[in-house]
Amino acid sequence: MRMTSWMAALCLMAPLAAYAKDADEPAWKRGVEHQRQADLGDGTFLNPVLAGDRPDPSVLKDGDDYYLTLSSFTAYPGLPVWHSRDLINWQPVGHAITKNVGSIWAPDLVKHQGRYYIYFPARVGGTESPRRSNFVVWADDIRGPWSEPIDIGLPGHIDPGHAVGEDGKRYLFLSAGDYVQLADDGLSTVGEVKHVYDGWRYPESWDVEGYAQEGPKITFRNGWYYMITAVGGTAGPPTGHMVIVARSRSIHGPWQNAPNNPVVRTTSRDQYWWSRGHATLVEDAAGQWWMIYHGYERDFWTLGRQALLDPIEWTDDGWFVAKGGDLSRPLRKPAGKALSPHGMALSDDFRGGGLGPQWAFYDPAPEESRRLTFGDGVMTLQGKGTSPRDSSPLGVIAGDLAYQFEVEMDVEPGAQGGAVLFYNDRLYAGVGSNGEQFVMHRYGLERPGKLAPSTKGGKLWLRVTHNRHILTIHTSTDGKAWTKYPVQMEVSGYHHNVAGGFLALKPSLYAAGQGRVHFRNFRYRALD
């Protein structure tokens, strides 16, 4: 029977037990995640090296180790730090920032005279806000503790890239071809911003988002400073973003463009990786050089920009060419010993005594973590706001094309809890409950508009299946017998080119209202 809109509305207002059982739903495979990995186990790898939303990767070679950080935008804790020995298998180290200073873009992770620094821009008030500044955090150990963020200003620029000149002085290269000297301690600027590089112009006939000269990263090799930048815009058309190279004998220029610019660009939407750009150069243990940059997986804008590894080859005239093609096929692995296991589990039994490294709040308030308590396998989250929109959901980064997650909830009287695919406070989809009735979240709206607080609360299980943009929800009152929610959703449009923000669609949990929600046994697994 076809469900009309008014029938659907009636179902949404119905009690929890009102839905017909779905006998075809398979049993839950507990503890099995099978998340996507790059290492194929035969000496080759397949991109991405870090699946899911890993934009603007900045990689540091530190002896036999590599460390990486990336843009975390409105997710806090932010600036995640990853560790690898082979550029393919990565493990989380921690986060470099907990204080919300805004939406964090394009960081640069460096080491200078034994100390680690991360330089990054942040927009106060959201990704599209005009209010912005640049910051630095530092640590004597890559695992922390990290300093509080230090505001170094430069509100007219983004994407700071650290460099040391032939004069021994420290500099930050900035968007639009500008640079500025740093103090010797790296924690403030000295003098005025200067313009040093006019960039490289692509043909007017190309389909790009906009010029947007950004992401400068400086590498010194064989007497040359190489500046790697991105132009073309990081979203918009799949053919927009690209990698540009220039070089100079002096940090102060003049800078000469590579004859083969752009060295990387998606030339057709038929290629597997879209909008490839924003690169950092890195050398492996055998002397082979690589670029690590980001790109969107074809037809999966919702996953965000994923970290890609591309081999390069130096030419006799001191330039280089990219050798990986469109990165849709396996490539020979870099040298180095693999760390195991790669990545981190997204499932959480909440027995760690605190928030696991996979979780982050969306745009949290200064004291957001006080909403959380843990004990005996339970994460308790105090309600806030009225819906996912204003409750700062907790989310994880998924890197699979199809996956399923499940959670058990105890909803106290007056509270509302739920499981959603969350893009931002204007776009999300899923289901919530006050313990007695459901509310559907779709298009960033609620149906019905608001649930009345329950005086009883209730216990239930939620299962969310995201299978290549199709969202299906099942519910249970005992964790054994599951019923299918009567509305399925299509979420392929929940991404930046629709809603802005440069974010990704994340499996998320929320607690709203005046009471608390107790979460148990969050389980994630990839689907074939």
LUMMAR-336714 format. One record per residue (C-alpha): x, y, z. Coordinates in nm, 4 decimals. Each point is the difference from the previous one (the first is absolute). Last residue first. Layout:
residues N
R;px;py;pz
R;X;Y;Z
...
end
This chain:
residues 528
R;px;py;pz
R;2.9628;-0.4765;0.1037
R;-0.0979;0.1610;0.3301
R;0.2328;0.1623;0.2524
R;-0.0673;-0.0421;0.3677
R;-0.0680;0.2311;0.2929
R;-0.1269;-0.0852;0.3482
R;-0.0749;0.2479;0.2793
R;-0.0523;-0.2177;0.3045
R;-0.1783;0.2181;0.2549
R;-0.1389;0.3546;0.0039
R;-0.1746;0.1643;0.2965
R;-0.2062;0.3081;-0.0889
R;-0.0509;0.2803;0.2517
R;-0.2863;0.2348;0.0758
R;-0.0840;0.3572;-0.1001
R;-0.0251;-0.0367;-0.3762
R;0.2505;-0.1279;-0.2538
R;0.2477;-0.2894;-0.0205
R;0.1761;-0.0805;-0.3263
R;0.1846;-0.2841;-0.1674
R;0.1813;0.0204;-0.3326
R;0.1039;-0.1942;-0.3088
R;0.1659;0.2729;-0.2069
R;-0.0818;0.1631;-0.3357
R;0.3040;0.2047;-0.0944
R;0.1080;0.3643;0.0298
R;0.1215;0.2731;-0.2373
R;-0.2552;0.2442;0.1551
R;-0.2313;0.0567;-0.2931
R;-0.3511;-0.1479;-0.0158
R;-0.0448;-0.1336;-0.3535
R;0.3545;-0.0158;-0.1388
R;0.1169;-0.0811;0.3523
R;-0.1973;-0.3211;0.0531
R;-0.3376;-0.1548;0.0817
R;-0.1104;-0.0472;-0.3610
R;0.0546;-0.3762;-0.0070
R;-0.2386;-0.0367;0.2957
R;-0.2908;-0.2114;-0.1222
R;-0.2425;-0.0851;0.2817
R;-0.2092;-0.2933;0.1142
R;-0.3291;0.0462;0.1864
R;-0.1988;-0.2723;0.1792
R;0.2635;-0.0811;0.2645
R;0.0719;-0.3725;-0.0163
R;-0.0555;-0.2019;0.3122
R;0.2631;-0.2060;0.1771
R;-0.0386;-0.2861;0.2461
R;0.3203;-0.0547;0.1963
R;0.1170;0.3255;0.1604
R;-0.3018;0.0024;0.2348
R;-0.2133;0.2984;-0.1051
R;0.1294;0.0049;-0.3557
R;0.0371;0.2481;-0.2822
R;0.1092;-0.0184;-0.3616
R;0.1037;0.2863;-0.2256
R;0.0816;0.0090;-0.3702
R;0.2055;0.2703;-0.1729
R;0.0811;-0.0436;-0.3686
R;0.3137;0.1951;-0.1063
R;0.2168;-0.3019;-0.0824
R;-0.1398;-0.2136;0.2823
R;-0.0352;0.1991;0.3215
R;-0.1628;-0.2309;0.2539
R;-0.0989;0.1466;0.3369
R;-0.0946;-0.2266;0.2908
R;-0.1689;0.1427;0.3094
R;-0.0614;-0.1843;0.3264
R;-0.2575;0.1000;0.2568
R;-0.0592;0.0879;0.3642
R;-0.2601;0.2448;0.1255
R;-0.0867;0.3430;0.1303
R;-0.2977;0.0117;0.2360
R;-0.1079;0.3660;0.0208
R;0.0723;0.0443;-0.3692
R;0.0846;0.3437;-0.1319
R;-0.2277;0.1057;-0.2893
R;0.1629;-0.0816;-0.3311
R;0.0662;0.2898;-0.2355
R;-0.0540;0.0745;-0.3674
R;-0.1551;-0.3360;-0.0721
R;0.1933;-0.0667;-0.2187
R;0.3253;0.1914;0.0654
R;0.2126;0.1856;-0.2531
R;0.3676;-0.0222;-0.0974
R;-0.1001;-0.1542;-0.3344
R;-0.1462;-0.2895;0.2018
R;-0.0234;-0.0670;0.3732
R;-0.2923;-0.2200;0.1001
R;-0.1383;0.0190;0.3526
R;-0.0930;-0.3129;0.1856
R;-0.2243;-0.0587;0.3001
R;0.0297;-0.1554;0.3463
R;0.3637;0.0365;0.1057
R;0.0273;0.3605;-0.1159
R;0.1213;-0.1268;-0.3355
R;0.2250;0.0970;-0.2874
R;0.0360;-0.1159;-0.3596
R;0.2343;0.0745;-0.2881
R;0.1004;0.2736;-0.2434
R;0.2182;0.3115;0.0149
R;0.0381;0.3410;-0.1644
R;-0.0229;0.3453;0.1604
R;0.2067;-0.0591;0.3150
R;0.2623;-0.1840;-0.2038
R;0.0532;-0.3267;-0.1818
R;-0.1524;-0.2453;0.2477
R;-0.1116;-0.3541;-0.0788
R;-0.2190;-0.0582;0.3016
R;-0.0523;-0.2034;0.3156
R;-0.2304;0.1344;0.2671
R;-0.0720;0.1230;0.3473
R;-0.2730;0.2118;0.1559
R;-0.0188;0.0958;0.3674
R;-0.2832;0.1019;0.2328
R;-0.0251;-0.3402;0.1650
R;0.3281;-0.1902;-0.0450
R;0.0810;-0.1722;-0.3274
R;0.1902;-0.3271;0.0320
R;0.1656;-0.0651;-0.3345
R;0.1642;-0.2982;-0.1703
R;0.2029;0.0721;-0.3138
R;0.0390;-0.1349;-0.3515
R;0.2071;0.0886;-0.3025
R;-0.0078;-0.1182;-0.3598
R;0.2288;0.0604;-0.2928
R;0.0174;0.0562;-0.3737
R;0.2512;0.2068;-0.1955
R;0.2411;-0.0240;0.2925
R;0.2132;0.2760;0.1504
R;-0.2093;0.0941;0.3035
R;0.1142;0.2840;0.2262
R;-0.1646;-0.0083;0.3432
R;-0.2556;0.2385;0.1484
R;-0.1187;0.1440;0.3318
R;-0.2901;0.2398;-0.0521
R;0.0209;0.3670;0.1037
R;-0.3654;0.0315;0.1204
R;-0.1221;0.2934;-0.2106
R;-0.0824;-0.1566;-0.3362
R;-0.0146;-0.3579;0.1259
R;-0.3246;0.0960;0.1768
R;-0.1346;0.2002;0.2977
R;0.3000;0.1579;0.1677
R;0.2254;-0.1920;0.2374
R;-0.0543;-0.3321;0.1762
R;0.2626;-0.1377;0.2334
R;0.1947;-0.2879;-0.1509
R;0.0630;-0.3197;0.1915
R;0.2470;-0.2476;-0.1479
R;-0.0558;-0.3395;0.1575
R;0.2333;-0.3002;0.0230
R;0.0165;0.0032;0.3798
R;0.0583;0.3746;0.0268
R;0.0393;0.3097;-0.2113
R;-0.1165;0.3615;0.0283
R;-0.0395;0.2596;-0.2725
R;-0.1774;0.3382;0.0032
R;0.3110;0.1489;0.1603
R;0.1771;-0.0558;-0.3333
R;-0.1915;0.2930;-0.1491
R;0.1606;0.2573;0.2299
R;0.1195;0.2428;-0.2678
R;-0.3005;-0.0694;-0.2288
R;0.0456;-0.2653;-0.2662
R;-0.0059;0.0439;-0.3792
R;-0.0822;-0.3670;-0.0733
R;0.1451;-0.2197;0.2717
R;0.2659;-0.2576;-0.0826
R;0.0253;-0.3763;0.0398
R;0.2515;-0.2496;-0.1421
R;0.2568;0.0737;0.2712
R;-0.2317;-0.1433;0.2702
R;-0.1663;0.2296;0.2528
R;0.0764;-0.1087;0.3520
R;0.0180;-0.2943;0.2389
R;0.0923;-0.2468;-0.2731
R;-0.3032;-0.2199;0.0572
R;-0.2211;0.1798;-0.2513
R;-0.0530;-0.3186;-0.2065
R;0.1141;0.1902;-0.3086
R;-0.0013;-0.0984;-0.3665
R;0.1969;0.2392;-0.2215
R;0.3166;-0.2052;0.0195
R;0.3156;0.1818;-0.0983
R;0.2167;0.0178;-0.3088
R;0.2582;-0.2598;-0.1005
R;0.0755;-0.2790;0.2455
R;0.2904;-0.0337;-0.0231
R;0.2824;0.2317;-0.0960
R;0.1693;-0.0798;-0.3281
R;0.3781;0.0090;-0.0332
R;0.1330;0.2368;-0.2641
R;0.0373;0.0369;-0.3749
R;-0.2970;0.1317;-0.1952
R;-0.2553;-0.2453;-0.1378
R;-0.0307;-0.0824;-0.3705
R;-0.3248;0.1366;-0.1424
R;-0.3477;-0.1523;-0.0329
R;-0.2386;0.1683;-0.2454
R;-0.2390;0.2972;0.0211
R;0.2776;0.2499;0.0732
R;-0.0839;0.2220;-0.3043
R;0.3543;-0.0471;-0.1261
R;0.2479;-0.0947;0.2718
R;0.3184;0.1314;-0.1611
R;-0.0027;0.3717;0.0847
R;0.2834;0.1938;-0.1654
R;0.2916;0.1847;0.1539
R;0.2238;0.3002;-0.0639
R;0.3780;0.0053;0.0415
R;0.1038;0.0052;-0.3672
R;0.0842;-0.3713;0.0012
R;-0.3525;-0.0895;0.1106
R;-0.1146;-0.1021;0.3472
R;-0.2641;-0.2719;0.0117
R;-0.3153;0.0205;0.2109
R;-0.2107;-0.2646;0.1731
R;-0.3577;0.1008;0.1011
R;-0.1594;-0.0567;0.3408
R;-0.3624;0.1002;0.0606
R;-0.1744;0.1246;0.3167
R;-0.3792;0.0279;-0.0365
R;-0.2136;0.3081;-0.0542
R;-0.3485;-0.0449;0.1400
R;-0.1948;-0.3250;0.0111
R;-0.3173;0.1752;-0.1214
R;0.1645;0.1039;-0.3302
R;-0.0305;-0.3659;-0.0930
R;-0.0750;-0.0060;-0.3752
R;0.3717;-0.0399;-0.0819
R;0.2097;0.0048;0.3159
R;0.0959;0.3541;0.0937
R;0.3671;0.0917;0.0176
R;0.2781;0.0814;0.2425
R;0.3794;0.0290;-0.0140
R;0.3121;-0.2011;0.0798
R;0.2773;0.0326;-0.2521
R;0.2781;-0.2543;-0.0127
R;0.3766;-0.0256;-0.0323
R;0.2084;-0.3185;-0.0074
R;0.3179;0.0221;0.2094
R;-0.0273;-0.3515;0.1424
R;-0.1411;0.1086;0.3381
R;-0.2708;0.2138;-0.1633
R;0.0200;0.3657;-0.1034
R;-0.2912;0.2411;0.0486
R;-0.1604;0.2767;-0.2071
R;-0.3256;0.1622;0.1226
R;-0.2971;0.0464;-0.2323
R;-0.3207;0.2051;-0.0072
R;-0.1561;-0.1645;-0.3063
R;-0.2327;-0.2551;-0.1536
R;-0.3525;0.1219;-0.0732
R;-0.1313;-0.3441;-0.1034
R;0.1390;-0.3502;0.0307
R;-0.1395;-0.2793;-0.2199
R;0.0318;0.1708;-0.3361
R;-0.3235;0.0338;-0.1992
R;-0.0417;0.3547;0.1389
R;0.2844;0.0916;-0.2337
R;0.3393;0.1741;0.0222
R;0.0705;-0.0535;0.3691
R;0.3184;0.1994;0.0487
R;0.3545;-0.0708;0.1116
R;0.3279;0.1539;-0.1215
R;-0.1894;0.3085;-0.1094
R;0.2373;0.1249;-0.1187
R;0.2539;-0.1775;-0.2253
R;0.2393;0.2926;-0.0559
R;0.0252;0.0556;0.3765
R;-0.0494;0.3609;0.1042
R;0.3000;0.2144;0.1003
R;0.0084;0.1793;0.3354
R;0.2157;0.3093;0.0457
R;0.0287;-0.0509;0.2846
R;0.0423;0.0845;0.3681
R;0.0610;-0.3587;0.1051
R;0.2877;0.0071;-0.2431
R;0.1013;-0.2399;-0.2777
R;-0.3635;-0.0057;-0.1106
R;-0.2625;-0.2532;-0.1029
R;-0.3636;-0.0211;-0.1113
R;-0.2442;-0.2921;-0.0024
R;-0.3794;-0.0105;-0.0387
R;-0.2318;-0.2830;0.1083
R;-0.3624;0.0085;-0.1172
R;-0.3636;0.0575;0.1054
R;-0.2657;0.0722;-0.2618
R;-0.0710;-0.3105;-0.2080
R;-0.2631;-0.1483;0.2358
R;-0.1940;0.3293;-0.0308
R;-0.0681;0.1837;0.3289
R;0.2362;-0.0993;0.2798
R;0.3614;0.0845;0.0881
R;0.0256;0.3068;-0.2204
R;0.2092;0.0332;-0.3146
R;0.3408;0.0539;0.1560
R;0.2215;-0.2014;0.2320
R;0.3574;0.0699;0.1027
R;0.3348;-0.1785;0.0223
R;0.2978;0.2338;0.0453
R;0.3358;-0.1620;-0.0698
R;0.3134;0.1576;0.1457
R;0.3006;-0.1080;-0.2029
R;0.3567;-0.0819;0.1041
R;-0.0342;-0.3733;-0.0426
R;-0.3345;-0.0245;0.1811
R;-0.1899;0.2397;0.2292
R;-0.3765;-0.0523;0.0344
R;-0.2543;0.2805;0.0603
R;-0.3771;-0.0534;0.0269
R;-0.2412;0.2689;-0.1205
R;-0.3693;-0.0946;0.0467
R;-0.1728;0.2688;-0.2054
R;-0.0509;0.1801;-0.3317
R;-0.3809;0.0208;-0.0236
R;-0.0607;0.0198;-0.3808
R;-0.3666;-0.0963;0.0020
R;-0.2228;-0.3088;-0.0178
R;0.1631;-0.1432;-0.3099
R;-0.1100;-0.1132;-0.3462
R;0.2901;0.0811;-0.2330
R;-0.0595;0.2403;-0.2905
R;0.1843;0.2875;0.1709
R;0.3272;-0.1916;-0.0239
R;0.1833;-0.0352;0.3339
R;0.1963;0.2800;0.1605
R;0.3048;-0.0643;0.2173
R;0.0765;0.1940;0.3168
R;0.1045;0.3632;0.0473
R;0.2638;-0.0743;0.2639
R;0.1814;0.2204;0.2543
R;-0.2471;0.2424;0.1553
R;0.1093;0.1267;0.3395
R;-0.1692;-0.0075;0.3424
R;0.1555;0.2581;0.2285
R;0.2485;-0.0299;0.2823
R;0.0514;-0.2895;0.2404
R;-0.2687;-0.2566;0.0725
R;-0.0697;-0.1876;0.3207
R;0.0450;-0.3453;0.1559
R;0.2813;-0.1409;-0.2136
R;0.2587;0.0361;0.2785
R;0.2333;0.1880;-0.2373
R;-0.2754;0.2439;-0.0899
R;-0.1690;-0.0736;-0.3288
R;0.0491;0.1767;-0.3331
R;-0.2961;0.0480;-0.2313
R;-0.1081;-0.1443;-0.3329
R;-0.2436;0.0726;-0.2842
R;-0.0876;-0.1968;-0.3133
R;-0.3812;0.0249;0.0289
R;-0.0158;-0.2238;0.3083
R;0.2864;0.0031;0.2464
R;0.3661;-0.0929;0.0412
R;0.1160;0.0231;0.3583
R;0.3658;0.0712;0.0606
R;0.2842;-0.0979;0.2331
R;0.3461;0.1520;-0.0254
R;0.3144;-0.2008;-0.0667
R;0.1042;0.2381;-0.2794
R;-0.0409;-0.2774;-0.2589
R;-0.3634;-0.0026;0.1039
R;-0.1932;-0.2221;0.2384
R;-0.3566;-0.0797;-0.1030
R;-0.3480;-0.0331;0.1547
R;-0.3197;-0.0076;-0.2074
R;-0.2989;0.2091;0.1097
R;-0.3299;-0.0897;-0.1708
R;-0.2106;0.3164;0.0353
R;0.0504;0.3754;-0.0358
R;-0.1666;0.3333;0.0715
R;-0.0253;-0.0619;0.3742
R;0.3799;-0.0247;0.0393
R;-0.0216;-0.0306;0.3804
R;0.2444;-0.2148;0.1991
R;-0.2615;-0.1362;0.2413
R;0.1612;-0.2597;0.2271
R;-0.1925;-0.3241;0.0503
R;0.0613;-0.1569;0.3442
R;0.3118;-0.2087;-0.0039
R;0.0068;-0.3661;-0.0896
R;0.0545;-0.2756;0.2556
R;0.0842;-0.1754;-0.2101
R;0.0471;-0.3173;-0.1999
R;0.2361;0.1809;-0.2376
R;0.2174;0.0826;0.3004
R;0.1443;0.3487;0.0513
R;-0.3339;0.1495;-0.0994
R;-0.1253;0.3041;-0.1904
R;-0.3280;0.1623;-0.1055
R;-0.0213;0.2808;-0.2548
R;-0.2839;0.2228;-0.1141
R;-0.1255;0.1981;-0.2967
R;-0.3046;0.2272;-0.0041
R;-0.3518;0.0114;-0.1404
R;-0.3267;0.1858;0.0057
R;-0.1528;-0.0198;-0.3508
R;-0.2065;-0.3041;0.1061
R;-0.0589;-0.2762;-0.2566
R;0.1616;-0.2766;0.2050
R;-0.1680;0.0983;0.3226
R;-0.0172;0.2796;0.2577
R;0.3712;0.0638;0.0400
R;0.1924;-0.1141;-0.3058
R;0.3262;-0.1743;0.0800
R;0.3408;-0.0010;-0.1652
R;0.2727;-0.2502;0.0910
R;0.3618;-0.0334;0.1076
R;0.0933;-0.3219;0.1788
R;0.3343;-0.0031;0.1760
R;0.2262;-0.2748;0.1315
R;0.3218;0.0815;0.1908
R;0.3435;-0.1539;-0.0502
R;0.1588;0.2968;-0.1772
R;-0.2941;0.0345;-0.2378
R;-0.2578;-0.2695;-0.0727
R;-0.2931;0.0661;-0.2305
R;-0.3752;-0.0673;-0.0347
R;-0.1819;0.2416;-0.2326
R;-0.3749;0.0474;0.0380
R;-0.2574;0.0456;-0.2790
R;-0.3184;0.1208;0.1721
R;-0.1381;0.0050;0.3553
R;-0.3568;0.1275;0.0535
R;0.0091;0.2135;0.3113
R;0.2190;0.0377;0.3092
R;-0.1627;-0.2895;0.1873
R;0.2473;-0.1100;0.2680
R;0.0877;-0.3693;-0.0278
R;0.3095;0.0138;-0.2182
R;0.2894;-0.2270;-0.0984
R;-0.1886;-0.3276;-0.0160
R;0.1326;-0.3497;0.0583
R;0.2468;-0.2488;-0.1443
R;-0.2247;-0.1795;-0.2486
R;0.1508;-0.2844;-0.2060
R;0.0858;0.0006;-0.3692
R;0.0948;-0.2720;-0.2473
R;0.0860;0.1395;-0.3424
R;0.2704;0.2664;0.0503
R;0.2458;-0.2776;0.1021
R;0.0900;0.0687;0.3647
R;-0.3246;0.1726;0.0961
R;-0.1437;0.2257;0.2711
R;-0.3185;0.2115;0.0023
R;-0.0791;0.3302;0.1756
R;-0.3592;0.1271;0.0167
R;-0.0333;0.3791;-0.0210
R;-0.3265;0.0179;0.1940
R;-0.1700;-0.1165;0.3196
R;-0.2267;0.1433;-0.1310
R;-0.1551;-0.0126;-0.3481
R;-0.0874;0.3371;-0.1636
R;0.2778;-0.0145;-0.2643
R;0.2351;-0.2949;0.0627
R;0.2527;0.0779;-0.2718
R;0.2914;-0.2409;0.0015
R;0.2905;-0.1400;0.1990
R;0.2694;-0.2459;-0.0911
R;0.3058;-0.1507;0.1610
R;0.2602;-0.2145;-0.1721
R;0.2636;-0.1970;0.1847
R;0.3450;-0.1311;-0.0921
R;0.1570;0.3386;0.0754
R;-0.2818;0.2550;0.0189
R;-0.1719;0.0333;-0.3391
R;-0.2946;0.2393;0.0401
R;-0.3282;-0.0297;-0.1914
R;-0.2679;0.2647;-0.0522
R;-0.3340;-0.1363;-0.1222
R;-0.2438;0.2645;-0.1300
R;-0.3138;-0.2130;0.0459
R;-0.0398;-0.3326;0.1817
R;-0.3770;-0.0697;-0.0156
R;-0.0185;-0.3684;-0.0771
R;0.2782;-0.2391;-0.0882
R;0.3624;0.0545;0.0955
R;0.2316;-0.1610;-0.2569
R;-0.2719;0.0447;-0.2610
R;0.1257;-0.1509;-0.2237
R;0.0986;-0.3571;-0.0784
R;0.3225;-0.1519;0.1277
R;0.2586;-0.2445;-0.1295
R;0.2542;-0.2346;0.1519
R;-0.2423;-0.2901;0.0101
R;-0.1905;0.0825;0.3204
R;-0.2537;0.2329;-0.1677
R;0.0883;0.2931;0.2272
R;-0.2560;0.2785;-0.0517
R;-0.2566;-0.1067;0.2594
R;-0.3779;0.0343;0.0003
R;-0.1722;-0.0897;0.3244
R;-0.0784;-0.3631;0.0682
R;-0.1839;0.0822;0.3259
R;-0.0910;-0.3332;0.1574
R;-0.0698;0.0371;0.3736
R;-0.3523;-0.1324;-0.0167
R;-0.1314;-0.1360;-0.3255
R;-0.3603;0.1132;0.0342
R;-0.2568;-0.2442;-0.1290
R;-0.1457;0.0616;-0.3450
R;-0.3241;0.1983;-0.0509
R;-0.2383;-0.2102;-0.2097
R;-0.2657;-0.0374;0.2685
R;-0.0747;0.3731;0.0034
R;-0.2474;0.0388;0.2853
R;-0.3004;0.2284;-0.0377
R;0.0187;0.3339;0.1793
R;-0.2223;0.1030;0.2943
R;0.2278;-0.0976;0.2877
R;0.1688;0.3392;0.0350
R;-0.3244;0.1951;0.0287
R;-0.1423;0.1785;-0.3067
R;0.0629;0.3645;-0.0873
R;0.2283;-0.0856;-0.2889
R;-0.2495;-0.2540;-0.1261
R;-0.2703;0.2657;-0.0194
R;0.2304;0.2231;-0.2028
R;0.0709;-0.2849;-0.2382
R;-0.3740;-0.0455;-0.0532
R;-0.0294;0.3724;-0.0752
R;0.2785;-0.0202;-0.2574
R;-0.1542;-0.3003;-0.1746
R;0.1324;-0.3500;0.0574
R;-0.0400;-0.2301;-0.2992
R;-0.1381;-0.3405;0.0927
end
